[in-house]
Amino acid sequence: MKARIVTAAFLITSVIMTNFIPASAAAEADKPVVLRVCNWEEYIDQGDWDDDEVIDLESGDVFGQNPMVKDFEDWYYETYGKRVKVEYSTFGTNEDLYNMLTIGDVYDLVCPSEYMIMKLMADDMVQPLSDEFFDPTIDTNYYIKGVSPYIRNIFETHDINGVTWDRCAAGYMWGITGFVYNPDVVSKEEASTWKLLENADYKRQVTIKDNVRDAYFAAVGALKSDLLTSDEFKNRPDYAMALQDEMNDVSLETVNNVQEYLQQVKDNLYSFETDSGKADMITGKVVANYQWSGDAVYTMDQAEEDDYYLNFAAPRESTNIYFDGWVMLKKGISQDPAKQQAAEAFINFVSRPDNAIRDMYYIGYTSVISGGDDGRVFEYLEWTYGAEDDTEDVTEYPVGYFFSGDPDDEDYILTVPTEQLDRQLGAQYPSSDVIDRASIMIYFDQAQSEVINRMWIRVRCFNILNVPVWVWIAGLLAICAAVFLILRHKAAKEKLYN
């Protein structure tokens, strides 16, 4: 009898203990995952669209009612049954982001540009994406199912220390660089070369980017224009790799030539700028602005609201194909599976075709997402740029290279107003011939970066070594004259008091 009582008591106690969760443990289970995301300024949909901004596609409406981050938090809970809290912050330049990381700021997910992704990988700061992230059979893996074959190929064929980019980074936005210009003043021919920077006909009317990588790329393109545009070079069987090597040449001779070139053209330029060029173009302060294609689209859109039409041209020497992509940071993720799941889910959420459309509409840049089997991105492209039935001057514009990987794919040919080839469409989805002469800015190692950065300091700051001899002589004479006058004044005072 006693044994039965003991057994019963043991069973009752076991049941109670099995179903009892301490309050602290329950609170911990309900505690949301905190995901610290750092992205470019104004680089994600903030919601609050006006009612007339509905994107009414045949497959369904797309509308940004809430901020993308808020929608992600809600979607994550609905999908995974776990709360996530996004601490969202921004940075202004890649170098700003890197400095933030080196002084101790901690983030889980960041969105730098291609060369900074390479640097972070080289510095072993990046947490690789999980194998599960690449599984196309998982319904919520929108990135791997929808990324453009063209972008995917770039990520899979470039590496840092033997690790391909795609293992550590997922693309977000991409584009090219070139010139936004006023076609009433600057011809397409003049705007289609990096030599526009030195064109004396537009003295103090052209701007350049105020960062070393973009300025260096433009200067190399101008200096090597004859080589890069020659038939012999363009017909090389290894043209793509040769172009990349030339545009990323950091030999001492080229660095010195770039420094001299930039110091010379500095006097011909209106300014070095990071963000003011858009406003300067819209207000007519300048007639041409070296610009990323996404900002070029924004600039053309804003000018068009005032019936002021601007165009975009990719230099014939080479254009830079850039992309910004998501990388997880080891210091933030810290082997925390819950954080990594939330970070990868964030990438997938913004890669869902309707969300990619929202971001493109809101910020003007081009998503790396083509949609895969989901046709909404191409449908949005037709909705945005397709010619109306009564448009007379139209052109067929193939974009198969981006959507299917086949430039001649007849399923991805747009019928567009011809003028759009030199405007927003040509900037957002460059033609195949522009893509053929596009080159990536590759990662510079520590020693190369130090040389380039010293060169940039000499360009942006007063370079005492470049002061002409006559200036030195004039300055020395002025100093001597000043000393003479001081001594003379001092002698006169002594004579007066004596």
Steps between C-alpha positions, in 0.01 A plus 500: 500500500778737595680427173186583304465834677863584428458403135184708467665798662797465266274491194300802613820694568641406159188622323505828692870556432464412133231765450657761721715768330664759722387858434853600404522221243160591356601864472823398327303288251277798415794735470533615135808442291676835460633543147734794448490608134711777348420616147560799274297812568157505329560153359185309597127563466370714785133448412228767526439502124230728367183333375588580139833317532349153478693284253207325335654198331283240328614245757399724791560839657826595671478771765726626777270571791743424783878530520672192362667434836164497682352265240799269547452487876135402454578247225773340708264439791232360269752275326719381787288563810780705652521875554782695344591861573702677231733773619546683171775757440674652199839605367611750237798337327672163498793655680266639767362151557846347528609769746187436705588132519864559591415734789271241655149538356335158478249397234359167392419584139650776282469601135833630361609526137694237311855609585415543868340154505831369366692688768278368778545147364878546479501625860308185608217709641216331310281212615432258209141443396352168611457208262126522561499855354585353157226235498249596226243250628436711810202724426639805683842493330402781266858611435643183351182438302482852362849646461589599143714239318727784390564616857524146631771420248708798616474389863586139418802577279683748724672408822709625789770260612322211331156577648245608239295809574169313494595297809521816711290765326155539348439780253250780566526772234723537196573741217762681297668839509494774240390857442162661548505791257291778352451399134420859403857596591714187491486258208466125550842456339661738749325337795597148394863527608686548826685780323197719566673575832773690315283657229580873517171586328329416829739659746351510851187322374578131568521316833688189609451260791677591823639156575826344396366186332253666264736788421788260435286288265394805299855632475633164379225489237594845374875436502469168317224611265693436178596148610159404635310617190738349246371215285808295582424514872124449470549195273732321742372151585559582868345846472294483821794401718737739321254785557474415869879496530537838328225670701650372827861576409686620811852503361711789629499660156120491475449627856731795428324569171161490671618743766632742240184466291261562790702797621481650153130439437412621850516857368265409216237344727218666687556283807572166656171384649332207672131589486464863391544420131138394467372838616762684295376326185134562576558869569725543197815595692690239299444340162645156576537292814705180546240278659396153610213384280251482789561863594491583131147360479397705803653813346324451167169426674518813713602723210219360288243615755596855399500414126879506504640200316840349568675199345746234612807366317741218579860582395619314194835414661342298783234534763518371853246235588439543870283318747411528864447178689409356838767342716473367853779598737663244727530743789126562495367154420743341752400143421140581597268282283197717581677815378626330185153368420354849544775659287454252215122539527541878464700448179233266368216733595640800313571264207138394464398637159227733628738642762778537243253701292411718799865579566572573134202733477590680821876549456547492121772234500477163327453185705716196429177302507362398161235277657576156363167330437321802647438742213412810703837677465488484120135597516598803707763589240235494229264699725769764547653531154275326248386721212137608483298384201508845343878551537649543154876480554558164669787252525525136600729472801628155606578441870534123491858512626362611837181296525594164353870524427438492123541841328288377208214359707184609318296474819681802639476766232340832583335738254592844631507865393832548322593797716508269803818333370690813608300560813370305803469162330852516358629582849301238691538212254800579277508355151708191427773703325538719811512189719774359275728792589413501869774425751507435872708694751702225664636498852831678563716341768641696794816615326315602183233683701763699688657616172162591350386681814819707517449594138142604578609719790739682268220546247242628744737709709745772404809327359806704594721297268308625196545870574680666204851642557386856429246472783776392738714797389210743531418364843862525614523860376179584683637354822826692458307821438289442809808434714668812361198715583478358852868563568476847353197579716679366808812709426287812455332444838836449675633820342190692615532389864877550511 
